[in-house]
Amino acid sequence: MAINVYDQRLCPVYFVFAILVMLVPAGIDISETSKLGTPFIISSIVTMFFGIALFLSNYTKIERITLKQGFLITGMSWLVVCLFSAVPFVLHHSVPSITDALFEATSGITGTGATIMTDIESLPHSVLLWRSLLNYIGGLGVVIFAVALLPFLGIGGMQIFQHENSDSNDKFMPKFSYIAKRIVFVYLALTGVASGTLFLCGMGWFDAINHAMSAIGTGGFSTKNASVGAFNSGLIDTAIIAFMICGALPMTFYILLWRRMEADRNRQVAVFIKTLGWLSLIFCSYLYFVSDQSLLESVRYGIFTVVSIVTTTGLSAVDYTQWGGWTIAAILFLSMIGGCTGSTGGSIKMLRWQVVYAFLRKYIISAIDPYRVVPLKIGSTNMSEKVTMSVFVYMFSFVACLVCLTLIVSACGIDFKTAIACVSACITNVGLGAVEVIGPSGNYAFFDDEIKAILCFAMLLGRLEIITILVLLSKSFWRS
């Protein structure tokens, strides 16, 4: 199997883009310090040097790549991006060690939002912007990765997503260039609207832009120690809730709306919105009747928490760990749902839960009436046995990795409750943990370097849909 890719002449565009992104916080650094030799300038030069070196050493026209090459390119690309993204943190001395820099960079690029920063508000504006840019770039990379490559790699039933986003005449997005241009346009448009809305709601421009990138990219990094809760504004909370949901919907869904191509047939979006509604109702009702919060506070904080965790954004308006021990189980449950496939959200994702539900429904009906023919389908899409098996393999791999990494972290001296909370938060790319030490008022700074390295692996594992990393770690991949 081979996959069409961009013409090799477009590769320099990627290098130029990476350099330009680093120059944005560099400009802020220069304006604040009046020094030209900022860490971001040096980082951009280092990135440019290695980028051009790799480009020249591999200068050849590539028309197609094989399935095996697709896995390798995907895994190595994300790893290299995380490594180079950590350079500004190291040079800026905003983190105590290289491991911490790699943790922060990996968390940003994967959209996890877990941080080792103990006092975020003391950081320079350039570093704060760089963290948000990592969330933003990572979110865009995730969408293109999910839409362009995962269906061809056959990971976790992504063929269903490809079918949902096609019309009756031809493939909706037959070329990578077509995908990238339109997704980038939608992504930028949503961010622009989010930034303007948050500014009108009372945020300053700097905070508005950073939180817009975090919400649309479902990343979770904030410019405040108390995250969104620092603004203490119901209007801001409502706006961010709306934009977190926007970021958790498939970017191709907006293109379907624009082209008027029956976007309402996208069952994943409908089920996702209904799920958020029911979970919010349950959560808000529980808060109102059990806690001492008013009805308005229960609705405001309940909906914000549900949306933030389900979409795997990880922004917080309140410290939910103070609500009682039940929140541990509730947050773990919510984090396993995830946003829509083809969005910037992480975790298992709604489409796969739909497959599990459809299979369970078919099995129950067949158990009652063995002679009844029950089609296995989502909406109008029939699912083949191969696709269904792919989804169940993914689900099993996800749970197995969660259990194994939890046991490894526990073996490093961390209590089991904290271990499962931090591994779950990282592998689902939520970032916020279900326990106080890594919850809205905590951070990951107290972990030893080896645990931080394990959690970095968990972030990449979750963001690259589990199977991608497992394939690269298998003997069979390297044997031939």
Secondary structure, 3 states (H helix, E strand, C coil): CEEECCCHHHHHHHHHHHHHHHHHHHHHHHHHHCCCCCHHHHHHHHHHHHHHHHHHHCCCCCCEEEHHHHHHHHHHHHHHHHHHHCHHHHHHCCCCCHHHHHHHHHHHHCCCCCCCCCCHHHCCHHHHHHHHHHHHHHHHHHHHHHHHHHHHHCCCCHHHHHHHCCCCCCCCCCCHHHHHHHHHHHHHHHHHHHHHHHHHCCCCHHHHHHHHHHHHCCCCCCCCCCHHHHCCCHHHHHHHHHHHHHHHCCHHHHHHHHHCCCHHHCHHHHHHHHHHHHHHHHHHHHHHHHCCCCHHHHHHHHHHHHHHHHCCCCCCCCCHHHHCCHHHHHHHHHHCCCCCCCCCCCCCCHHHHHHHHHHHHHHHHHHHCCCCCCCCEECCEECCHHHHHHHHHHHHHHHHHHHHHHHHHHHCCCCHHHHHHHHHHHHCCCCCCCCHHHCCCCCCCCCCHHHHHHHHHHHHHHHCCCHHHHHHHCHHHHHC
